[in-house]
Amino acid sequence: MAEPEFTASGVRIERSLRSLTRAGQVVISDGRLVLLTSYGTEIDSAPLQSVEAHKPLFAARDRALATLNGHRYSLTLDTPELFLKALETARPPRS
């Protein structure tokens, strides 16, 4: 596996008001976004082209929303702006 372009640990990952992990990981590597539990078990992953992510308008500053494979996840990160920027720069250009 190549060096990841972005890694964040200690991430709270929730799906529809259910907490999946309080200390998970978000990894962008090899053209994929991977959400992991604190034990390293994969929650979900998807190619970057199919991932939608944004910062919610009326939410805490440390939140980002990501949609992978039709599932919507709420991510609580230290710096969601870095995650969103890394996601945009790691995406291949559209043709």
MMTF fields as JSON, N, C-alpha, C and O atoms, coordinates in Angstrom:
{
  "mmtfVersion": "1.0.0",
  "mmtfProducer": "UNKNOWN",
  "numBonds": 379,
  "numAtoms": 380,
  "numGroups": 95,
  "numChains": 1,
  "numModels": 1,
  "chainsPerModel": [1],
  "groupsPerChain": [95],
  "chainIdList": ["A"],
  "bondAtomList": [4, 2, 8, 6, 12, 10, 16, 14, 20, 18, 24, 22, 28, 26, 32, 30, 36, 34, 40, 38, 44, 42, 48, 46, 52, 50, 56, 54, 60, 58, 64, 62, 68, 66, 72, 70, 76, 74, 80, 78, 84, 82, 88, 86, 92, 90, 96, 94, 100, 98, 104, 102, 108, 106, 112, 110, 116, 114, 120, 118, 124, 122, 128, 126, 132, 130, 136, 134, 140, 138, 144, 142, 148, 146, 152, 150, 156, 154, 160, 158, 164, 162, 168, 166, 172, 170, 176, 174, 180, 178, 184, 182, 188, 186, 192, 190, 196, 194, 200, 198, 204, 202, 208, 206, 212, 210, 216, 214, 220, 218, 224, 222, 228, 226, 232, 230, 236, 234, 240, 238, 244, 242, 248, 246, 252, 250, 256, 254, 260, 258, 264, 262, 268, 266, 272, 270, 276, 274, 280, 278, 284, 282, 288, 286, 292, 290, 296, 294, 300, 298, 304, 302, 308, 306, 312, 310, 316, 314, 320, 318, 324, 322, 328, 326, 332, 330, 336, 334, 340, 338, 344, 342, 348, 346, 352, 350, 356, 354, 360, 358, 364, 362, 368, 366, 372, 370, 376, 374],
  "bondOrderList": [1, 1, 1, 1, 1, 1, 1, 1, 1, 1, 1, 1, 1, 1, 1, 1, 1, 1, 1, 1, 1, 1, 1, 1, 1, 1, 1, 1, 1, 1, 1, 1, 1, 1, 1, 1, 1, 1, 1, 1, 1, 1, 1, 1, 1, 1, 1, 1, 1, 1, 1, 1, 1, 1, 1, 1, 1, 1, 1, 1, 1, 1, 1, 1, 1, 1, 1, 1, 1, 1, 1, 1, 1, 1, 1, 1, 1, 1, 1, 1, 1, 1, 1, 1, 1, 1, 1, 1, 1, 1, 1, 1, 1, 1],
  "groupList": [{"groupName": "MET", "atomNameList": ["N", "CA", "C", "O"], "elementList": ["N", "C", "C", "O"], "formalChargeList": [0, 0, 0, 0], "bondAtomList": [1, 0, 2, 1, 3, 2], "bondOrderList": [1, 1, 2], "singleLetterCode": "M", "chemCompType": "L-PEPTIDE LINKING"}, {"groupName": "ALA", "atomNameList": ["N", "CA", "C", "O"], "elementList": ["N", "C", "C", "O"], "formalChargeList": [0, 0, 0, 0], "bondAtomList": [1, 0, 2, 1, 3, 2], "bondOrderList": [1, 1, 2], "singleLetterCode": "A", "chemCompType": "L-PEPTIDE LINKING"}, {"groupName": "GLU", "atomNameList": ["N", "CA", "C", "O"], "elementList": ["N", "C", "C", "O"], "formalChargeList": [0, 0, 0, 0], "bondAtomList": [1, 0, 2, 1, 3, 2], "bondOrderList": [1, 1, 2], "singleLetterCode": "E", "chemCompType": "L-PEPTIDE LINKING"}, {"groupName": "PRO", "atomNameList": ["N", "CA", "C", "O"], "elementList": ["N", "C", "C", "O"], "formalChargeList": [0, 0, 0, 0], "bondAtomList": [1, 0, 2, 1, 3, 2], "bondOrderList": [1, 1, 2], "singleLetterCode": "P", "chemCompType": "L-PEPTIDE LINKING"}, {"groupName": "PHE", "atomNameList": ["N", "CA", "C", "O"], "elementList": ["N", "C", "C", "O"], "formalChargeList": [0, 0, 0, 0], "bondAtomList": [1, 0, 2, 1, 3, 2], "bondOrderList": [1, 1, 2], "singleLetterCode": "F", "chemCompType": "L-PEPTIDE LINKING"}, {"groupName": "THR", "atomNameList": ["N", "CA", "C", "O"], "elementList": ["N", "C", "C", "O"], "formalChargeList": [0, 0, 0, 0], "bondAtomList": [1, 0, 2, 1, 3, 2], "bondOrderList": [1, 1, 2], "singleLetterCode": "T", "chemCompType": "L-PEPTIDE LINKING"}, {"groupName": "SER", "atomNameList": ["N", "CA", "C", "O"], "elementList": ["N", "C", "C", "O"], "formalChargeList": [0, 0, 0, 0], "bondAtomList": [1, 0, 2, 1, 3, 2], "bondOrderList": [1, 1, 2], "singleLetterCode": "S", "chemCompType": "L-PEPTIDE LINKING"}, {"groupName": "GLY", "atomNameList": ["N", "CA", "C", "O"], "elementList": ["N", "C", "C", "O"], "formalChargeList": [0, 0, 0, 0], "bondAtomList": [1, 0, 2, 1, 3, 2], "bondOrderList": [1, 1, 2], "singleLetterCode": "G", "chemCompType": "PEPTIDE LINKING"}, {"groupName": "VAL", "atomNameList": ["N", "CA", "C", "O"], "elementList": ["N", "C", "C", "O"], "formalChargeList": [0, 0, 0, 0], "bondAtomList": [1, 0, 2, 1, 3, 2], "bondOrderList": [1, 1, 2], "singleLetterCode": "V", "chemCompType": "L-PEPTIDE LINKING"}, {"groupName": "ARG", "atomNameList": ["N", "CA", "C", "O"], "elementList": ["N", "C", "C", "O"], "formalChargeList": [0, 0, 0, 0], "bondAtomList": [1, 0, 2, 1, 3, 2], "bondOrderList": [1, 1, 2], "singleLetterCode": "R", "chemCompType": "L-PEPTIDE LINKING"}, {"groupName": "ILE", "atomNameList": ["N", "CA", "C", "O"], "elementList": ["N", "C", "C", "O"], "formalChargeList": [0, 0, 0, 0], "bondAtomList": [1, 0, 2, 1, 3, 2], "bondOrderList": [1, 1, 2], "singleLetterCode": "I", "chemCompType": "L-PEPTIDE LINKING"}, {"groupName": "LEU", "atomNameList": ["N", "CA", "C", "O"], "elementList": ["N", "C", "C", "O"], "formalChargeList": [0, 0, 0, 0], "bondAtomList": [1, 0, 2, 1, 3, 2], "bondOrderList": [1, 1, 2], "singleLetterCode": "L", "chemCompType": "L-PEPTIDE LINKING"}, {"groupName": "GLN", "atomNameList": ["N", "CA", "C", "O"], "elementList": ["N", "C", "C", "O"], "formalChargeList": [0, 0, 0, 0], "bondAtomList": [1, 0, 2, 1, 3, 2], "bondOrderList": [1, 1, 2], "singleLetterCode": "Q", "chemCompType": "L-PEPTIDE LINKING"}, {"groupName": "ASP", "atomNameList": ["N", "CA", "C", "O"], "elementList": ["N", "C", "C", "O"], "formalChargeList": [0, 0, 0, 0], "bondAtomList": [1, 0, 2, 1, 3, 2], "bondOrderList": [1, 1, 2], "singleLetterCode": "D", "chemCompType": "L-PEPTIDE LINKING"}, {"groupName": "TYR", "atomNameList": ["N", "CA", "C", "O"], "elementList": ["N", "C", "C", "O"], "formalChargeList": [0, 0, 0, 0], "bondAtomList": [1, 0, 2, 1, 3, 2], "bondOrderList": [1, 1, 2], "singleLetterCode": "Y", "chemCompType": "L-PEPTIDE LINKING"}, {"groupName": "HIS", "atomNameList": ["N", "CA", "C", "O"], "elementList": ["N", "C", "C", "O"], "formalChargeList": [0, 0, 0, 0], "bondAtomList": [1, 0, 2, 1, 3, 2], "bondOrderList": [1, 1, 2], "singleLetterCode": "H", "chemCompType": "L-PEPTIDE LINKING"}, {"groupName": "LYS", "atomNameList": ["N", "CA", "C", "O"], "elementList": ["N", "C", "C", "O"], "formalChargeList": [0, 0, 0, 0], "bondAtomList": [1, 0, 2, 1, 3, 2], "bondOrderList": [1, 1, 2], "singleLetterCode": "K", "chemCompType": "L-PEPTIDE LINKING"}, {"groupName": "ASN", "atomNameList": ["N", "CA", "C", "O"], "elementList": ["N", "C", "C", "O"], "formalChargeList": [0, 0, 0, 0], "bondAtomList": [1, 0, 2, 1, 3, 2], "bondOrderList": [1, 1, 2], "singleLetterCode": "N", "chemCompType": "L-PEPTIDE LINKING"}],
  "groupTypeList": [0, 1, 2, 3, 2, 4, 5, 1, 6, 7, 8, 9, 10, 2, 9, 6, 11, 9, 6, 11, 5, 9, 1, 7, 12, 8, 8, 10, 6, 13, 7, 9, 11, 8, 11, 11, 5, 6, 14, 7, 5, 2, 10, 13, 6, 1, 3, 11, 12, 6, 8, 2, 1, 15, 16, 3, 11, 4, 1, 1, 9, 13, 9, 1, 11, 1, 5, 11, 17, 7, 15, 9, 14, 6, 11, 5, 11, 13, 5, 3, 2, 11, 4, 11, 16, 1, 11, 2, 5, 1, 9, 3, 3, 9, 6],
  "groupIdList": [1, 2, 3, 4, 5, 6, 7, 8, 9, 10, 11, 12, 13, 14, 15, 16, 17, 18, 19, 20, 21, 22, 23, 24, 25, 26, 27, 28, 29, 30, 31, 32, 33, 34, 35, 36, 37, 38, 39, 40, 41, 42, 43, 44, 45, 46, 47, 48, 49, 50, 51, 52, 53, 54, 55, 56, 57, 58, 59, 60, 61, 62, 63, 64, 65, 66, 67, 68, 69, 70, 71, 72, 73, 74, 75, 76, 77, 78, 79, 80, 81, 82, 83, 84, 85, 86, 87, 88, 89, 90, 91, 92, 93, 94, 95],
  "secStructList": [7, 7, 7, 7, 1, 3, 3, 3, 3, 3, 3, 3, 3, 3, 3, 6, 6, 3, 3, 3, 3, 3, 3, 3, 3, 3, 3, 3, 3, 6, 6, 3, 3, 3, 3, 3, 7, 6, 6, 1, 7, 3, 3, 3, 3, 3, 3, 4, 4, 4, 7, 3, 3, 3, 7, 7, 6, 6, 1, 7, 6, 6, 3, 3, 3, 3, 3, 3, 6, 6, 3, 3, 3, 3, 3, 3, 7, 1, 7, 2, 2, 2, 2, 2, 2, 2, 2, 2, 2, 2, 1, 7, 7, 7, 7],
  "xCoordList": [0.848, 0.0, 0.891, 1.858, 0.56, 1.329, 1.094, 0.174, 1.944, 1.814, 0.473, 0.16, -0.327, -1.619, -1.455, -0.526, -2.376, -2.342, -2.877, -2.501, -3.768, -4.352, -4.737, -5.301, -4.43, -4.843, -5.253, -4.539, -6.394, -6.84, -7.275, -8.044, -6.782, -7.176, -7.92, -7.885, -8.59, -9.389, -10.658, -11.169, -11.174, -12.348, -13.609, -13.679, -14.584, -15.897, -16.674, -16.853, -17.138, -17.876, -19.276, -19.449, -20.28, -21.679, -22.445, -22.112, -23.482, -24.382, -25.799, -26.153, -26.605, -28.004, -28.181, -28.875, -27.551, -27.626, -27.07, -27.292, -26.368, -25.758, -24.243, -23.685, -23.589, -22.134, -21.53, -21.807, -20.703, -20.032, -18.689, -18.276, -18.011, -16.756, -16.467, -16.825, -15.809, -15.449, -13.988, -13.563, -13.227, -11.799, -11.361, -10.357, -12.11, -11.823, -10.766, -10.122, -10.605, -9.628, -10.28, -11.165, -9.817, -10.197, -8.911, -7.963, -8.873, -7.657, -8.008, -8.95, -7.242, -7.338, -6.042, -4.962, -6.164, -4.99, -5.382, -6.461, -4.519, -4.723, -6.062, -6.684, -6.513, -7.758, -9.003, -10.073, -8.893, -10.047, -10.107, -9.09, -11.33, -11.565, -11.997, -12.93, -11.318, -11.607, -11.914, -11.172, -13.02, -13.387, -13.12, -13.606, -12.346, -11.944, -12.37, -12.437, -12.659, -12.938, -11.631, -10.558, -11.721, -10.513, -9.671, -8.486, -10.277, -9.54, -8.976, -8.315, -9.226, -8.717, -9.65, -9.281, -10.85, -11.835, -12.483, -12.827, -12.647, -13.216, -14.719, -15.462, -15.154, -16.571, -17.149, -18.179, -16.462, -16.903, -15.736, -14.833, -15.763, -14.763, -15.382, -16.328, -14.836, -15.35, -14.282, -13.42, -14.343, -13.442, -13.752, -14.902, -12.72, -12.9, -13.887, -14.55, -13.995, -14.915, -16.367, -17.181, -16.696, -18.084, -18.378, -19.512, -17.379, -17.558, -18.019, -17.457, -19.041, -19.48, -19.188, -19.51, -18.585, -18.271, -18.408, -18.105, -18.866, -18.98, -19.062, -19.255, -18.909, -19.052, -20.491, -20.942, -21.226, -22.617, -22.712, -21.845, -23.772, -23.954, -24.207, -23.588, -25.11, -25.488, -25.1, -25.959, -23.817, -23.319, -22.056, -21.568, -21.544, -20.306, -19.166, -19.193, -18.18, -17.06, -16.203, -15.496, -16.26, -15.407, -16.09, -15.615, -17.188, -17.968, -17.787, -17.609, -17.837, -17.894, -18.863, -18.953, -19.575, -20.48, -19.903, -19.42, -19.951, -19.45, -20.466, -21.03, -20.694, -21.593, -20.761, -20.12, -20.782, -20.058, -21.058, -21.763, -21.122, -21.982, -23.433, -24.099, -23.911, -25.289, -25.52, -26.647, -24.487, -24.601, -23.991, -22.906, -24.702, -24.253, -23.606, -24.209, -22.385, -21.63, -21.33, -21.027, -21.417, -21.01, -19.646, -19.483, -18.67, -17.302, -16.949, -17.085, -16.502, -16.058, -14.541, -13.948, -13.915, -12.455, -11.935, -12.693, -10.632, -10.01, -10.069, -10.416, -9.732, -9.723, -10.424, -9.769, -11.742, -12.46, -12.051, -12.196, -11.544, -11.126, -9.968, -9.918, -9.038, -7.917, -8.405, -7.898, -9.386, -9.963, -10.603, -10.373, -11.396, -12.079, -11.075, -11.24, -10.039, -9.02, -8.239, -7.956, -7.889, -7.166, -8.016, -7.497, -9.301, -10.215, -10.258, -10.234, -10.321, -10.364, -9.053, -9.062, -7.927, -6.642, -6.303, -5.573, -6.811, -6.521, -7.405, -7.073, -8.529, -9.431, -8.77, -8.121, -8.928, -8.389, -9.196, -10.393, -8.55, -9.285, -10.361, -10.177, -11.486, -12.588, -12.304, -11.782, -12.658, -12.406, -13.672, -13.634],
  "yCoordList": [-1.18, 0.0, 1.24, 1.318, 2.196, 3.431, 4.304, 4.079, 5.293, 6.245, 6.979, 7.495, 7.04, 7.724, 9.222, 9.839, 9.803, 11.244, 12.016, 13.167, 11.372, 12.026, 10.956, 9.923, 11.21, 10.321, 11.174, 12.1, 10.862, 11.52, 10.437, 9.544, 10.521, 9.545, 10.256, 11.483, 9.491, 10.082, 10.714, 11.672, 10.182, 10.747, 10.05, 8.822, 10.829, 10.268, 10.086, 11.038, 8.858, 8.546, 8.104, 7.151, 8.81, 8.509, 8.297, 8.866, 7.465, 7.267, 7.261, 6.434, 8.188, 8.367, 8.286, 7.409, 9.202, 9.376, 8.196, 8.11, 7.305, 6.163, 6.298, 6.404, 6.294, 6.399, 5.046, 4.04, 5.03, 3.8, 3.649, 2.534, 4.754, 4.757, 6.171, 7.156, 6.245, 7.557, 7.895, 9.03, 6.923, 7.156, 6.456, 5.744, 6.657, 5.995, 6.706, 7.648, 6.23, 6.811, 7.079, 6.348, 8.148, 8.471, 8.462, 9.175, 7.654, 7.519, 7.739, 7.141, 8.601, 8.789, 8.248, 8.783, 7.17, 6.54, 5.75, 5.159, 5.739, 4.965, 5.25, 4.345, 6.504, 6.871, 6.406, 6.343, 6.077, 5.622, 6.365, 6.793, 6.506, 7.018, 5.832, 5.114, 5.623, 4.492, 5.02, 5.838, 4.541, 4.844, 3.593, 2.51, 3.746, 2.616, 2.832, 3.967, 1.735, 1.818, 2.019, 2.035, 2.17, 2.335, 1.066, 1.11, -0.071, -1.333, -1.616, -2.635, -0.734, -0.908, -1.671, -1.971, -1.992, -2.671, -1.66, -0.553, -2.042, -1.126, -0.956, -1.935, 0.291, 0.608, 0.7, 0.099, 1.47, 1.661, 2.231, 2.846, 2.022, 2.626, 2.797, 2.098, 3.735, 4.019, 4.754, 5.421, 4.628, 5.421, 6.909, 7.294, 7.73, 9.162, 9.807, 10.782, 9.27, 9.85, 9.764, 10.616, 8.748, 8.557, 9.13, 9.048, 9.706, 10.258, 11.705, 12.499, 12.035, 13.429, 13.85, 13.123, 15.01, 15.503, 17.015, 17.706, 17.513, 18.957, 19.273, 18.396, 20.54, 21.035, 21.512, 22.345, 21.003, 21.421, 22.891, 23.433, 23.509, 24.934, 25.268, 26.178, 24.532, 24.818, 23.659, 22.919, 23.508, 22.449, 22.942, 24.036, 22.134, 22.484, 22.65, 22.073, 23.438, 23.727, 22.509, 22.49, 21.502, 20.332, 19.199, 18.064, 19.48, 18.457, 18.511, 19.579, 17.337, 17.207, 16.064, 15.108, 16.165, 15.108, 14.445, 15.126, 13.135, 12.392, 11.32, 10.658, 11.154, 10.118, 9.105, 9.444, 7.857, 6.754, 5.641, 5.208, 5.184, 4.056, 4.25, 3.293, 5.481, 5.768, 5.927, 6.191, 5.774, 5.94, 7.284, 7.644, 8.011, 9.332, 9.238, 8.731, 9.727, 9.673, 11.08, 11.975, 11.261, 12.502, 12.257, 11.343, 13.075, 12.925, 14.116, 15.265, 13.85, 14.908, 14.859, 13.962, 15.848, 15.913, 17.169, 18.102, 17.189, 18.404, 19.517, 20.654, 19.19, 20.179, 19.605, 19.022, 19.76, 19.225, 19.899, 19.306, 21.127, 21.816, 21.081, 20.991, 20.558, 19.796, 18.517, 18.135, 17.86, 16.654, 16.972, 16.26, 18.025, 18.392, 18.805, 18.462, 19.54, 19.95, 18.738, 18.645, 17.814, 16.604, 15.753, 15.15, 15.703, 14.941, 15.529, 14.788, 16.84, 17.5, 17.344, 17.107, 17.473, 17.37, 15.93, 15.703, 14.958, 13.549, 13.01, 11.996, 13.667, 13.215, 13.38, 14.394, 12.387, 12.552, 13.611, 13.767, 14.332, 15.363, 14.751, 13.682, 15.445, 14.966, 15.303, 16.372, 14.372, 14.625, 14.879, 15.108],
  "zCoordList": [0.0, 0.0, 0.0, 0.757, -0.846, -0.951, 0.278, 1.065, 0.409, 1.504, 1.384, 0.311, 2.459, 2.375, 2.154, 2.674, 1.37, 1.139, 2.337, 2.56, 3.117, 4.285, 5.294, 4.933, 6.558, 7.643, 8.83, 9.215, 9.403, 10.627, 11.598, 11.242, 12.819, 13.83, 14.948, 15.044, 15.788, 16.859, 16.328, 16.908, 15.221, 14.548, 15.049, 15.077, 15.438, 15.796, 14.502, 13.743, 14.245, 13.023, 13.415, 14.175, 12.884, 13.189, 11.901, 10.862, 11.982, 10.852, 11.393, 12.233, 10.907, 11.309, 12.825, 13.34, 13.513, 14.966, 15.761, 16.969, 15.116, 15.808, 15.721, 14.628, 16.857, 16.881, 16.521, 17.173, 15.48, 15.07, 15.774, 16.093, 16.013, 16.76, 17.248, 16.603, 18.402, 18.932, 18.681, 18.898, 18.228, 17.985, 16.708, 16.696, 15.643, 14.38, 13.569, 14.031, 12.343, 11.421, 10.078, 9.634, 9.444, 8.072, 7.26, 7.588, 6.197, 5.391, 3.925, 3.406, 3.266, 1.82, 1.235, 1.485, 0.447, -0.123, -1.365, -1.413, -2.359, -3.589, -4.252, -4.808, -4.199, -4.86, -4.142, -4.747, -2.855, -2.071, -0.748, -0.204, -0.245, 1.103, 1.943, 1.581, 3.07, 3.949, 5.346, 5.889, 5.922, 7.301, 8.135, 7.81, 9.211, 10.048, 11.497, 11.968, 12.205, 13.631, 14.382, 13.779, 15.687, 16.505, 16.515, 16.847, 16.152, 16.089, 14.703, 14.504, 13.75, 12.401, 11.478, 10.342, 11.942, 11.107, 10.171, 10.585, 8.915, 7.932, 8.15, 8.215, 8.26, 8.348, 6.945, 6.637, 6.096, 4.713, 3.926, 4.492, 2.615, 1.736, 0.366, 0.003, -0.388, -1.728, -2.529, -1.958, -3.87, -4.714, -4.541, -4.329, -4.632, -4.398, -5.364, -5.009, -6.595, -7.57, -7.101, -7.456, -6.309, -5.889, -4.506, -4.035, -3.855, -2.514, -2.612, -3.367, -1.845, -1.702, -0.274, 0.666, -0.103, 1.237, 1.274, 0.301, 2.405, 2.59, 4.08, 4.922, 4.363, 5.724, 5.873, 5.087, 6.865, 7.03, 7.416, 8.101, 6.965, 7.19, 8.658, 9.209, 9.281, 10.668, 11.572, 12.049, 11.802, 12.683, 13.362, 13.081, 14.244, 14.939, 13.932, 12.845, 14.306, 13.414, 13.099, 12.092, 13.946, 13.759, 13.002, 13.044, 12.314, 11.617, 10.115, 9.528, 9.504, 8.047, 7.756, 8.526, 6.658, 6.231, 4.99, 4.085, 4.946, 3.793, 3.421, 4.292, 2.123, 1.617, 0.838, -0.157, 1.302, 0.672, 0.41, 1.321, -0.813, -1.179, -0.729, -0.333, -0.791, -0.416, 1.073, 1.49, 1.888, 3.334, 3.721, 3.266, 4.562, 4.978, 6.359, 7.306, 6.46, 7.708, 8.195, 7.406, 9.496, 10.13, 10.763, 11.572, 10.391, 10.88, 11.758, 11.336, 12.96, 13.86, 13.9, 14.499, 13.247, 13.11, 13.779, 14.045, 14.051, 14.586, 13.547, 13.867, 12.314, 11.232, 10.002, 9.138, 9.91, 8.754, 7.442, 6.374, 7.514, 6.3, 5.625, 4.398, 6.424, 5.862, 5.185, 4.13, 5.789, 5.197, 3.848, 2.87, 3.79, 2.545, 1.464, 0.293, 1.865, 0.895, 0.385, -0.809, 1.275, 0.87, -0.062, -1.001, 0.189, -0.662, -2.065, -3.048, -2.166, -3.479, -4.238, -5.446, -3.542, -4.255, -4.621, -5.586, -3.881, -4.195, -5.299, -5.911, -5.569, -6.639, -7.985, -8.241, -8.856, -10.209, -10.961, -10.719, -11.862, -12.615, -13.49, -14.073, -13.574, -14.422, -15.874, -16.191, -16.749, -18.178, -18.934, -20.143]
}
